[in-house]
Amino acid sequence: MNEEKMNIPNKISNNADSVFKNKLIVERILKKLNIENDIFQHLNLRLVTKAFDSQFLLLIKRNFRKLQIDLTFDWDKNETKVTINQQLISKKEVLKCSRFLRNIVQIEIESVHFTGDTDFINVSEMHKLIIESLLLTNEKPIRHVTSDVEVCSASGNRKECIPCRQLAPLCDEFGPMAFDTLLNSFSNPHHFSTLHITDYLLQMIAIHCTKTSETKEECFSQMKSIINSNITCDNLNVQLFVMDWNMGNLPNAQAREVINEILQKWKIKNIKIKFIMNRYRNVSRSWRRPEKRFFTQFHFGMFPSYVDISEVSKLFIEHVVIDAKWSESEYRSADRWKEPYLHLFSNLIRFFPTSKDIFVVRELKKDVTLTLDEILKNLVEHAWDECPDGNRTELFIRLKYSDFVTHPEREIDIPEINGNYISDFELSFASPEISQKFENWNNVLGDFDMEDIRKAFTLRNHLSNRELHFELIHSESTLQMAKQNISTPFQTLFYYQFFISL
């Protein structure tokens, strides 16, 4: 009897061992622990049994196929904070963590996305270390390597980034691409499904060609050698700056010939443009000086810009998508506010005359002091400024109210509005085909919200046959604010006969 009692602990121990050796049971235990977002704090679980170790490593392997790496500089602690898939890793442990993932877990990375700062001096070394120790050591080339911001050191004070030079030609989707990567990575042809670039790259090309040339011919020859046809790309995503704060607060400009050369040489099919804040100083000053201005300035938004039709006739961009949700002008005081995208459509039509459609997303914030009437009036009056009469590009715009402006002391005086007409354009519900197109674009810029109230409309001029399709999006609260602050007959008609919440 005593001997049986003494064997009980051994039996319990053996039973426990049996449990922890069962892969299915261990897998369920790990799932119940819910440690996917805190894996590195539970590495001691590997010591339980070999089965536990095996299943734990499989868990890490599954969760780290797609990496999101955040590099943010902590100014209080004077160090770069690193998180991999939302798990904080101390700066001293990053290399150790990379080696663990590579050598012990043997992860197979499919995609990597960087987020964080553009403070290159502080985060670029960490960016370089991660690429060298983790990304370039992957057994198969990582097909998707992207970033919200330019964390590559070659975009800052340092002029080169060897890891990015090696990585870019292996990717199907890559970017933002730095100037150094463009110059040194593509001795052989390479095709991207999607390539990301920023205004900074466009400016660097223009600055480099201007500084190293004495004549316009030399400048353009340099440009053509830099933008070579070894790169081809289906989809080009471009981040453009709204303003150049150090050029007298002027709207930023791009070198028109640089953009033309990229679109033609790289055989772009679709382009997506996002307007962002300018984080650089004097970024376009070098090539915009009158004494050495070889390139033509092109503004996409605030001012009309013109192109030679012979330059763009070779462009066959199918779809143009514009993220115009953010505007530096919206952060100025109300009395100095200017419509930042007044000539956006007409400039786009002139630059992309053969595109099938142009789709723009605007976010109407509390800083935007225009009424709905004024917004629509500006759109139809300027969308086709000095554009060819025969142009058949379809124009779409999504207007999303993230906040609503009241005008309690403002006198509303908007001419040329009669019934459901705005400047000779008749307002009507969009056709099912047009509504479907807006629906197809729901997630194109990551701005879709199931709770939003949305309706599509068409403004049509029966004499010119020109049409502008717009989708208005309200939250429940902004819709109520709009109805409570109606200030014109058109708004009464619109909100109580057209934009009716179901």
Phi and psi in degrees as a GROMACS rama.xvg file:
@    title "Ramachandran Plot"
@    xaxis  label "Phi"
@    yaxis  label "Psi"
@TYPE xy
-62.4404  -37.0252  ASN-2
-64.7855  -38.1252  GLU-3
-64.3781  -41.5745  GLU-4
-62.3232  -38.5963  LYS-5
-67.0951  -27.2878  MET-6
-82.5524  -13.2447  ASN-7
-57.5892  -48.3993  ILE-8
-58.4633  -38.004  PRO-9
-63.8575  -40.9734  ASN-10
-63.3853  -42.934  LYS-11
-61.1412  -43.48  ILE-12
-62.4867  -43.1641  SER-13
-63.8228  -40.8665  ASN-14
-62.9874  -40.6193  ASN-15
-63.3566  -43.0555  ALA-16
-60.0437  -40.9285  ASP-17
-62.3207  -41.1925  SER-18
-61.4803  -49.3487  VAL-19
-76.0895  -6.27451  PHE-20
-94.4942  -11.1217  LYS-21
-82.1709  112.065  ASN-22
-61.8002  -38.2372  LYS-23
-65.1016  -43.3923  LEU-24
-66.4431  -43.3819  ILE-25
-61.1521  -41.2505  VAL-26
-60.5651  -41.2443  GLU-27
-67.7627  -38.0569  ARG-28
-62.1881  -46.4541  ILE-29
-62.7979  -37.3076  LEU-30
-65.4877  -40.767  LYS-31
-67.5526  -29.9167  LYS-32
-67.9345  -24.5219  LEU-33
54.1716  55.8262  ASN-34
-109.257  16.0289  ILE-35
-56.2234  -34.8487  GLU-36
-93.237  9.39475  ASN-37
-146.964  37.2386  ASP-38
-62.1385  -42.9596  ILE-39
-69.6833  -12.2817  PHE-40
-87.8837  -3.32971  GLN-41
-126.205  28.3757  HIS-42
-65.3311  -21.7528  LEU-43
-65.1673  -16.055  ASN-44
-64.7889  -19.579  LEU-45
-64.1755  -20.9269  ARG-46
-83.621  -7.32712  LEU-47
-63.4085  -60.8303  VAL-48
-150.995  170.006  THR-49
-63.2703  -37.2184  LYS-50
-64.2805  -40.95  ALA-51
-63.5387  -43.3222  PHE-52
-60.6326  -46.2671  ASP-53
-61.6701  -46.8191  SER-54
-70.3905  -33.0764  GLN-55
-66.1543  -42.2237  PHE-56
-66.5854  -36.1056  LEU-57
-64.329  -37.6474  LEU-58
-61.3641  -45.7202  LEU-59
-62.9441  -42.9062  ILE-60
-60.5671  -41.2274  LYS-61
-66.6496  -41.6712  ARG-62
-79.6528  -10.4217  ASN-63
-117.626  24.9227  PHE-64
-71.5335  -36.8584  ARG-65
-114.412  121.112  LYS-66
-106.814  135.989  LEU-67
-118.293  115.184  GLN-68
-113.65  120.454  ILE-69
-105.8  125.571  ASP-70
-117.37  102.679  LEU-71
-125.251  129.758  THR-72
-83.5326  125.53  PHE-73
-91.6995  105.738  ASP-74
-70.2106  -28.0307  TRP-75
-68.8267  -41.8361  ASP-76
-95.2986  -4.97546  LYS-77
56.9142  46.0087  ASN-78
-153.245  159.37  GLU-79
-84.4355  126.193  THR-80
-89.5755  131.552  LYS-81
-118.389  126.82  VAL-82
-125.677  137.416  THR-83
-118.185  117.613  ILE-84
51.0449  47.7657  ASN-85
69.4172  12.2941  GLN-86
-107.946  117.678  GLN-87
-69.369  131.595  LEU-88
-128.547  129.382  ILE-89
-65.6032  151.181  SER-90
-56.6344  -37.2849  LYS-91
-69.6202  -22.1543  LYS-92
-98.1468  -1.27123  GLU-93
-62.7341  -47.3996  VAL-94
-63.9246  -42.1838  LEU-95
-61.6073  -42.0435  LYS-96
-64.2788  -42.5428  CYS-97
-61.8536  -42.7627  SER-98
-67.2729  -37.0561  ARG-99
-62.7193  -47.1843  PHE-100
-64.3674  -37.0268  LEU-101
-79.5615  -48.1077  ARG-102
-91.2055  -35.5029  ASN-103
-92.5103  -54.6457  ILE-104
-74.2501  -32.5657  VAL-105
57.2405  53.5998  GLN-106
-66.6996  151.098  ILE-107
-114.736  97.2149  GLU-108
-78.6628  131.456  ILE-109
-100.059  -37.0927  GLU-110
-152.729  153.331  SER-111
-136.305  134.18  VAL-112
-130.442  123.112  HIS-113
-93.7492  140.401  PHE-114
-130.419  171.978  THR-115
128.117  -142.59  GLY-116
-93.1302  164.475  ASP-117
-107.921  22.2236  THR-118
-83.093  85.4191  ASP-119
-59.3216  -39.2469  PHE-120
-58.6021  -36.7336  ILE-121
-89.4124  -31.1995  ASN-122
-107.752  -12.5868  VAL-123
-66.1956  -36.1948  SER-124
-65.0528  -38.2038  GLU-125
-67.7733  -39.3745  MET-126
-58.0798  -45.9091  HIS-127
-64.6385  -44.8916  LYS-128
-60.5671  -44.427  LEU-129
-65.9689  -41.4805  ILE-130
-64.2855  -45.079  ILE-131
-67.4073  -43.3002  GLU-132
-86.1094  -22.9889  SER-133
-121.676  -44.8263  LEU-134
-82.1979  -47.1052  LEU-135
-73.4311  -13.3041  LEU-136
-93.7171  2.2267  THR-137
-63.6466  142.022  ASN-138
-61.3084  -44.0385  GLU-139
-106.968  149.901  LYS-140
-57.8269  135.894  PRO-141
-77.0801  122.977  ILE-142
-79.5571  -26.2622  ARG-143
-129.844  112.63  HIS-144
-131.375  109.958  VAL-145
-135.859  170.921  THR-146
-151.859  145.085  SER-147
-68.8665  -35.7433  ASP-148
-130.482  169.348  VAL-149
-85.066  98.0526  GLU-150
-97.9396  -5.49435  VAL-151
-69.8529  133.892  CYS-152
-62.8075  -25.8938  SER-153
-71.177  -7.40422  ALA-154
-92.3743  -6.06881  SER-155
-112.924  -138.974  GLY-156
-71.0033  -34.6151  ASN-157
-74.4375  142.263  ARG-158
-99.152  -3.02402  LYS-159
-143.125  154.385  GLU-160
-144.003  95.9992  CYS-161
-59.9276  -43.822  ILE-162
-57.7359  -41.4347  PRO-163
-67.5228  -34.1774  CYS-164
-58.5098  -41.0163  ARG-165
-75.8829  -33.9362  GLN-166
-77.4635  -41.9109  LEU-167
-54.9867  -45.613  ALA-168
-70.9519  -3.95499  PRO-169
-95.7613  -10.5815  LEU-170
-97.8681  151.137  CYS-171
-88.5862  -33.0324  ASP-172
-131.22  132.101  GLU-173
-151.569  149.147  PHE-174
138.468  172.439  GLY-175
-68.3349  137.571  PRO-176
-84.7176  131.687  MET-177
-86.7934  163.363  ALA-178
-60.5619  -41.7063  PHE-179
-60.9707  -40.1664  ASP-180
-65.2168  -42.188  THR-181
-60.875  -40.7762  LEU-182
-72.6955  -30.7851  LEU-183
-122.68  8.89739  ASN-184
-114.496  -10.9017  SER-185
-127.376  58.3508  PHE-186
-72.4106  -22.5931  SER-187
-114.479  154.284  ASN-188
-61.5333  141.412  PRO-189
-146.437  137.146  HIS-190
-111.885  130.264  HIS-191
-104.185  139.919  PHE-192
-73.2867  -40.797  SER-193
-140.861  130.143  THR-194
-123.087  135.082  LEU-195
-108.424  130.519  HIS-196
-135.496  167.956  ILE-197
-125.812  169.261  THR-198
-55.0245  -33.2659  ASP-199
-60.3687  -40.0107  TYR-200
-64.2983  -44.4572  LEU-201
-58.8268  -42.1916  LEU-202
-67.2251  -39.8809  GLN-203
-64.1153  -38.0459  MET-204
-62.7556  -47.773  ILE-205
-64.0888  -41.4105  ALA-206
-65.7985  -46.5814  ILE-207
-59.6094  -46.2881  HIS-208
-67.0777  -36.0778  CYS-209
-69.358  -44.6001  THR-210
-68.2973  -30.3298  LYS-211
-97.492  10.466  THR-212
-128.844  149.982  SER-213
-105.913  -19.3919  GLU-214
-130.408  164.054  THR-215
-63.807  -36.8743  LYS-216
-64.1143  -43.9003  GLU-217
-62.5731  -41.2804  GLU-218
-61.0777  -47.6176  CYS-219
-70.1434  -31.9853  PHE-220
-64.9123  -41.9248  SER-221
-59.7563  -46.3982  GLN-222
-59.2346  -44.0848  MET-223
-66.5171  -30.0846  LYS-224
-76.653  -32.1383  SER-225
-73.1742  -46.9952  ILE-226
-90.5756  82.1886  ILE-227
-96.4441  167.946  ASN-228
-85.6473  10.1355  SER-229
-69.5505  -21.928  ASN-230
-95.4682  132.096  ILE-231
-130.425  155.826  THR-232
-156.535  133.841  CYS-233
-77.3936  -48.9857  ASP-234
-124.174  126.27  ASN-235
-112.619  122.823  LEU-236
-106.214  122.614  ASN-237
-123.642  130.167  VAL-238
-99.5312  121.211  GLN-239
-113.809  144.316  LEU-240
-81.141  140.549  PHE-241
-76.6263  -46.874  VAL-242
-126.63  157.935  MET-243
-114.379  96.6684  ASP-244
-61.8601  -23.6039  TRP-245
-99.5831  11.2115  ASN-246
-110.86  45.957  MET-247
69.3281  30.4331  GLY-248
59.4824  32.4185  ASN-249
-80.4505  155.251  LEU-250
-58.0049  141.801  PRO-251
-68.2813  153.165  ASN-252
-128.783  150.101  ALA-253
-110.031  155.662  GLN-254
-77.1812  112.231  ALA-255
-58.0517  -41.3621  ARG-256
-66.981  -31.2049  GLU-257
-65.2472  -45.7924  VAL-258
-63.9875  -43.6683  ILE-259
-57.198  -45.0609  ASN-260
-63.9317  -41.7201  GLU-261
-62.7011  -47.8264  ILE-262
-63.2324  -37.1373  LEU-263
-78.3393  -50.2561  GLN-264
-65.5593  -39.7165  LYS-265
-89.5425  -0.27473  TRP-266
54.604  51.5866  LYS-267
-67.46  135.329  ILE-268
-97.2418  -41.9284  LYS-269
-134.76  144.449  ASN-270
-129.701  138.663  ILE-271
-123.079  123.694  LYS-272
-114.275  132.175  ILE-273
-123.591  126.745  LYS-274
-86.2005  130.615  PHE-275
-134.457  172.974  ILE-276
-72.9517  141.967  MET-277
-82.7185  116.629  ASN-278
-98.337  3.22558  ARG-279
-111.748  157.246  TYR-280
-105.924  135.529  ARG-281
53.5607  39.3351  ASN-282
-66.2141  -35.5731  VAL-283
-109.131  4.1119  SER-284
-62.6661  -39.2439  ARG-285
-60.1816  -40.8504  SER-286
-95.3228  -6.97532  TRP-287
-96.1293  -2.19354  ARG-288
-66.1048  135.587  ARG-289
-57.5763  -34.3627  PRO-290
-72.0975  -15.0422  GLU-291
-144.867  50.4076  LYS-292
-99.7861  89.108  ARG-293
-84.6196  -28.7837  PHE-294
-94.0565  156.495  PHE-295
-91.9616  130.313  THR-296
-74.7624  135.276  GLN-297
-128.658  124.715  PHE-298
-106.613  129.748  HIS-299
-83.0598  -27.9188  PHE-300
-110.456  -74.3125  GLY-301
-75.6043  -36.5482  MET-302
-113.815  152.643  PHE-303
-66.7154  137.658  PRO-304
-128.613  149.725  SER-305
-124.651  151.931  TYR-306
-132.287  152.226  VAL-307
-76.5749  124.703  ASP-308
-58.3272  -28.4219  ILE-309
-68.7431  -25.8803  SER-310
-73.995  -35.985  GLU-311
-100.908  -3.56245  VAL-312
-66.2332  -20.255  SER-313
-87.2026  -6.4135  LYS-314
-85.3756  131.535  LEU-315
-128.439  61.6215  PHE-316
-77.4054  125.54  ILE-317
-78.7472  -50.7471  GLU-318
-130.201  133.668  HIS-319
-117.732  122.099  VAL-320
-119.456  130.939  VAL-321
-123.41  122.992  ILE-322
-96.4767  97.6678  ASP-323
-111.127  35.2026  ALA-324
-72.8998  -26.1564  LYS-325
-112.038  138.967  TRP-326
-145.912  127.158  SER-327
-63.7736  -28.977  GLU-328
-62.8896  -27.3176  SER-329
-69.3516  -12.2563  GLU-330
-98.8452  8.48464  TYR-331
-87.8026  168.649  ARG-332
-67.0052  154.594  SER-333
-59.2019  -35.5324  ALA-334
-73.0219  -15.3081  ASP-335
-109.682  6.59115  ARG-336
-67.7246  138.04  TRP-337
-130.394  145.721  LYS-338
-65.4875  112.744  GLU-339
-76.6807  -19.0809  PRO-340
-122.254  35.8528  TYR-341
-60.6672  -38.8296  LEU-342
-110.265  21.2106  HIS-343
-60.7403  -51.0044  LEU-344
-61.589  -46.9611  PHE-345
-65.0552  -38.8063  SER-346
-64.5416  -39.9878  ASN-347
-66.6282  -40.596  LEU-348
-62.7793  -40.5124  ILE-349
-68.8781  -35.4798  ARG-350
-79.305  -33.5054  PHE-351
-123.733  64.7028  PHE-352
-68.6545  -18.9306  PRO-353
-100.899  1.40189  THR-354
-67.6292  147.628  SER-355
-69.1514  -41.8742  LYS-356
-154.137  156.18  ASP-357
-125.481  124.83  ILE-358
-119.563  121.867  PHE-359
-118.858  139.013  VAL-360
-115.345  123.434  VAL-361
-116.827  140.207  ARG-362
-108.834  120.7  GLU-363
-93.7456  108.888  LEU-364
-102.947  177.039  LYS-365
-66.5187  -19.9136  LYS-366
-75.5984  -20.4689  ASP-367
-78.5897  113.151  VAL-368
-90.3451  1.86948  THR-369
-77.6281  147.76  LEU-370
-82.3222  166.018  THR-371
-56.8575  -40.2848  LEU-372
-58.2828  -45.9127  ASP-373
-66.3785  -39.2697  GLU-374
-61.368  -48.8239  ILE-375
-65.886  -39.2109  LEU-376
-62.3735  -45.2781  LYS-377
-60.1379  -40.2926  ASN-378
-61.898  -53.3258  LEU-379
-73.0231  -26.641  VAL-380
-80.5604  -22.3967  GLU-381
-118.306  -6.04753  HIS-382
-62.7074  -31.2303  ALA-383
-117.502  24.0697  TRP-384
-53.4454  119.074  ASP-385
52.1175  36.9463  GLU-386
-100.914  153.932  CYS-387
-57.6455  137.83  PRO-388
-61.9871  -32.218  ASP-389
-85.5196  3.13483  GLY-390
-64.3168  133.61  ASN-391
-119.075  21.1696  ARG-392
-66.0042  129.014  THR-393
-79.1792  133.683  GLU-394
-108.44  127.44  LEU-395
-128.534  138.75  PHE-396
-140.472  136.58  ILE-397
-106.498  119.467  ARG-398
-106.534  114.028  LEU-399
-115.473  119.645  LYS-400
-83.0669  110.327  TYR-401
-93.004  -14.586  SER-402
-155.09  173.336  ASP-403
-134.471  139.038  PHE-404
-100.173  131.38  VAL-405
-98.5943  151.378  THR-406
-126.966  64.7848  HIS-407
-67.412  -29.6735  PRO-408
-112.154  11.104  GLU-409
-100.806  136.42  ARG-410
-84.7204  121.921  GLU-411
-90.4385  118.658  ILE-412
-137.567  93.3998  ASP-413
-118.858  111.254  ILE-414
-77.6704  171.885  PRO-415
61.3019  30.7498  GLU-416
-119.063  115.661  ILE-417
-134.985  108.625  ASN-418
64.1549  -126.113  GLY-419
-99.2075  29.3561  ASN-420
-110.367  140.849  TYR-421
-128.272  111.342  ILE-422
49.7481  52.6476  SER-423
70.2327  9.64896  ASP-424
-107.117  124.026  PHE-425
-85.0792  133.082  GLU-426
-86.9597  131.611  LEU-427
-148.256  165.683  SER-428
-66.622  143.841  PHE-429
-68.3529  151.267  ALA-430
-68.2451  161.637  SER-431
-56.8992  -34.7746  PRO-432
-65.6672  -42.9511  GLU-433
-67.8663  -41.8944  ILE-434
-60.4781  -37.5018  SER-435
-66.1725  -36.4609  GLN-436
-63.7397  -42.8857  LYS-437
-61.0358  -39.9735  PHE-438
-64.6516  -37.5915  GLU-439
-64.4293  -24.9954  ASN-440
-92.0249  10.3275  TRP-441
-55.0326  -42.0046  ASN-442
-109.287  13.0534  ASN-443
-65.7664  -29.1033  VAL-444
-122.02  16.5008  LEU-445
64.2797  32.4718  GLY-446
-115.743  16.01  ASP-447
-83.9965  134.133  PHE-448
-133.449  122.516  ASP-449
-59.9128  -26.7959  MET-450
-80.3759  -12.853  GLU-451
-67.958  150.895  ASP-452
-102.967  122.135  ILE-453
-135.279  142.945  ARG-454
-146.263  145.451  LYS-455
-107.616  142.75  ALA-456
-138.173  165.317  PHE-457
-129.675  133.693  THR-458
-105.14  119.887  LEU-459
-126.508  131.181  ARG-460
-98.5173  114.231  ASN-461
-73.7097  -19.4646  HIS-462
-80.9803  -45.36  LEU-463
-93.6791  -10.6953  SER-464
63.1093  19.7885  ASN-465
-83.7655  143.461  ARG-466
-134.248  141.422  GLU-467
-125.682  122.34  LEU-468
-100.625  130.239  HIS-469
-134.09  146.427  PHE-470
-115.197  124.012  GLU-471
-101.049  132.145  LEU-472
-122.477  127.12  ILE-473
-124.762  148.892  HIS-474
-84.0731  170.114  SER-475
-59.999  -39.33  GLU-476
-71.3682  -42.726  SER-477
-70.101  -29.7413  THR-478
-66.4213  -42.0949  LEU-479
-64.9239  -39.2979  GLN-480
-63.2337  -40.5629  MET-481
-62.3895  -43.6173  ALA-482
-69.6994  -32.4957  LYS-483
-78.4132  -14.6583  GLN-484
-122.08  34.0111  ASN-485
-63.8838  132.589  ILE-486
-129.799  -0.594787  SER-487
-139.863  157.585  THR-488
-59.2124  -36.4535  PRO-489
-61.75  -42.7343  PHE-490
-63.8757  -36.5589  GLN-491
-61.1684  -48.2343  THR-492
-59.9063  -46.4364  LEU-493
-65.1412  -50.5081  PHE-494
-79.4377  -19.5906  TYR-495
-108.947  -8.22831  TYR-496
-121.767  -27.7214  GLN-497
-106.083  -57.0524  PHE-498
-91.9297  79.042  PHE-499
-105.715  122.455  ILE-500
-69.7702  128.015  SER-501
